[in-house]
Amino acid sequence: MADSSAPTRVMMAVNESSLKGYPHPSISCRTAFDWTLSKLVRSNPGGFHFLFLHVQVPDEDGFDDMDSIYASPADFDQMKQRDKIRGLHLLEYFVNQCHQIGIKCEAWIRHGDPKEVICSEVKRVQPDLLVVGSRGLGPFQRVFVGTVSEFCVKHAECPVITIKRKATEAPQDPIDD
């Protein structure tokens, strides 16, 4: 039986906003974080230990930035360094928020397919709960985009809570976040 005095370990998968750019968290993960604070943590920050995971998706063709020209291996190294810095800024946002209210936390970056990496990290770290944001895509959009949150609900080896972003925060194009 688990130690009931141990803090509840909550893993949160976080990602960058596609609208605002770094170091801003996406609408979905920020909404999930805020919901977790207000509904679970409430006035008991010492009862929780947050685990923030940011998964960076490798750029397979190296042409995410269409304004850039890559002429040497050093150009790609610079791009990888920039992505790492962006991930660190994103995690810094959540770590700072936790420290301001007294929640213990850890944060790290992994690379790969987000749904696979999140489930693998859940297996490795064994949190009590996984919280993921959801964009609330309709069935038509899910066919083309797929959803990380749906995959995690089906495959993660712990309870999963998915939090939809608020309708008032949804951008004009629901795929944006």
C-alpha positions as CSV (number, residue, x, y, z in Angstrom):
1,M,0.0,0.0,0.0
2,A,1.3,3.5,-0.9
3,D,2.3,6.0,1.7
4,S,-0.7,8.2,2.2
5,S,1.5,11.0,3.5
6,A,3.5,11.1,0.2
7,P,2.6,14.0,-2.1
8,T,0.4,13.1,-5.1
9,R,2.6,13.0,-8.2
10,V,0.9,14.7,-11.1
11,M,2.6,14.5,-14.5
12,M,1.7,17.2,-17.0
13,A,2.5,17.1,-20.7
14,V,3.1,20.7,-21.8
15,N,3.7,22.2,-25.2
16,E,4.4,25.6,-26.8
17,S,1.7,27.8,-28.3
18,S,1.5,27.7,-32.1
19,L,-0.1,31.1,-31.9
20,K,2.1,33.1,-29.5
21,G,5.4,31.3,-29.9
22,Y,7.9,30.7,-27.1
23,P,8.0,30.9,-24.1
24,H,4.2,30.9,-24.0
25,P,2.5,27.6,-23.2
26,S,-0.3,26.5,-25.5
27,I,-3.8,27.4,-24.6
28,S,-4.6,23.7,-23.9
29,C,-1.8,23.0,-21.5
30,R,-2.1,26.3,-19.7
31,T,-5.9,25.6,-19.2
32,A,-5.1,22.1,-17.9
33,F,-2.5,23.5,-15.5
34,D,-4.8,26.2,-14.2
35,W,-7.7,23.7,-13.8
36,T,-5.4,21.3,-11.9
37,L,-4.3,24.1,-9.6
38,S,-7.9,25.3,-8.9
39,K,-9.7,21.9,-8.7
40,L,-7.1,19.5,-7.3
41,V,-4.4,21.5,-5.5
42,R,-6.6,24.2,-4.2
43,S,-5.1,25.2,-0.8
44,N,-2.9,22.2,-0.4
45,P,0.3,22.8,-2.4
46,G,2.4,20.7,-0.1
47,G,0.3,17.6,-1.0
48,F,1.4,17.6,-4.7
49,H,4.6,17.1,-6.7
50,F,4.3,18.1,-10.3
51,L,6.3,16.5,-13.1
52,F,6.4,18.6,-16.3
53,L,7.3,16.8,-19.5
54,H,7.8,18.7,-22.8
55,V,8.2,16.6,-25.9
56,Q,10.0,18.2,-28.8
57,V,9.1,16.7,-32.1
58,P,12.2,16.3,-34.4
59,D,12.0,18.3,-37.6
60,E,12.5,15.5,-40.1
61,D,13.2,17.7,-43.1
62,G,14.8,20.7,-41.4
63,F,12.5,23.1,-43.2
64,D,10.2,24.3,-40.4
65,D,11.4,27.8,-40.8
66,M,10.8,28.5,-44.5
67,D,12.5,31.9,-44.2
68,S,15.8,30.2,-43.3
69,I,18.4,28.7,-45.6
70,Y,20.5,25.8,-44.3
71,A,23.8,25.6,-46.0
72,S,26.0,23.7,-43.5
73,P,25.7,21.2,-40.6
74,A,26.3,24.1,-38.2
75,D,23.1,25.7,-39.4
76,F,21.2,22.6,-38.2
77,D,23.1,22.6,-34.9
78,Q,22.0,26.2,-34.3
79,M,18.4,25.2,-35.0
80,K,18.6,22.3,-32.5
81,Q,20.1,24.7,-29.9
82,R,17.3,27.2,-30.5
83,D,14.6,24.5,-30.1
84,K,16.3,23.3,-26.8
85,I,16.2,26.9,-25.5
86,R,12.6,27.3,-26.4
87,G,11.7,24.1,-24.5
88,L,13.7,25.3,-21.5
89,H,11.8,28.6,-21.5
90,L,8.5,26.8,-21.7
91,L,9.4,24.6,-18.7
92,E,10.7,27.6,-16.8
93,Y,7.2,29.1,-17.0
94,F,5.6,26.1,-15.2
95,V,8.5,25.7,-12.7
96,N,8.3,29.4,-11.7
97,Q,4.5,29.1,-11.3
98,C,4.9,26.1,-9.0
99,H,7.6,27.7,-6.9
100,Q,5.5,30.9,-6.4
101,I,2.8,28.8,-4.7
102,G,5.0,26.2,-3.0
103,I,4.4,23.1,-5.1
104,K,7.4,20.8,-5.5
105,C,8.1,20.1,-9.2
106,E,10.5,18.6,-11.7
107,A,10.7,19.3,-15.5
108,W,12.4,17.7,-18.4
109,I,12.5,17.5,-22.2
110,R,12.3,14.4,-24.4
111,H,12.4,14.1,-28.2
112,G,10.1,12.0,-30.4
113,D,6.4,11.4,-31.1
114,P,4.5,13.1,-28.2
115,K,2.0,10.4,-27.6
116,E,4.6,7.6,-27.6
117,V,7.0,9.6,-25.4
118,I,4.4,10.6,-22.9
119,C,3.2,7.0,-22.4
120,S,6.8,5.8,-22.2
121,E,7.6,8.5,-19.5
122,V,4.5,7.5,-17.6
123,K,5.7,4.0,-17.5
124,R,9.2,5.1,-16.4
125,V,8.2,7.7,-13.8
126,Q,5.0,6.1,-12.5
127,P,3.0,9.2,-11.6
128,D,-0.2,8.9,-9.7
129,L,-2.0,10.9,-12.4
130,L,-1.4,12.2,-15.9
131,V,-3.0,15.6,-16.9
132,V,-3.1,16.6,-20.6
133,G,-4.7,19.4,-22.3
134,S,-7.1,18.8,-25.2
135,R,-8.0,21.2,-28.0
136,G,-11.5,19.7,-28.3
137,L,-11.2,18.9,-32.0
138,G,-14.3,17.5,-33.7
139,P,-14.3,14.1,-35.3
140,F,-13.4,15.4,-38.8
141,Q,-10.3,17.3,-37.5
142,R,-9.2,14.3,-35.4
143,V,-9.1,12.1,-38.6
144,F,-6.4,14.4,-40.0
145,V,-4.6,15.6,-36.9
146,G,-5.1,12.8,-34.4
147,T,-5.0,13.5,-30.7
148,V,-2.3,13.0,-28.2
149,S,-4.8,13.1,-25.3
150,E,-7.0,10.3,-26.8
151,F,-3.9,8.1,-27.2
152,C,-2.8,8.8,-23.7
153,V,-6.2,7.9,-22.2
154,K,-6.1,4.6,-24.0
155,H,-2.4,3.7,-23.4
156,A,-1.0,5.4,-20.4
157,E,-0.4,3.2,-17.4
158,C,-2.0,5.6,-14.9
159,P,-5.3,7.5,-14.6
160,V,-5.5,10.3,-17.1
161,I,-7.5,13.5,-16.9
162,T,-8.0,15.5,-20.2
163,I,-8.9,19.1,-19.9
164,K,-10.5,20.9,-22.8
165,R,-9.6,24.5,-23.4
166,K,-12.4,26.9,-22.7
167,A,-14.6,27.8,-25.7
168,T,-13.9,31.5,-25.1
169,E,-10.1,30.8,-25.6
170,A,-10.5,28.8,-28.8
171,P,-8.8,30.4,-31.7
172,Q,-10.6,30.9,-35.0
173,D,-9.0,27.7,-36.4
174,P,-9.5,25.0,-33.8
175,I,-6.2,23.3,-34.9
176,D,-4.2,26.3,-33.6
177,D,-3.3,26.3,-30.0
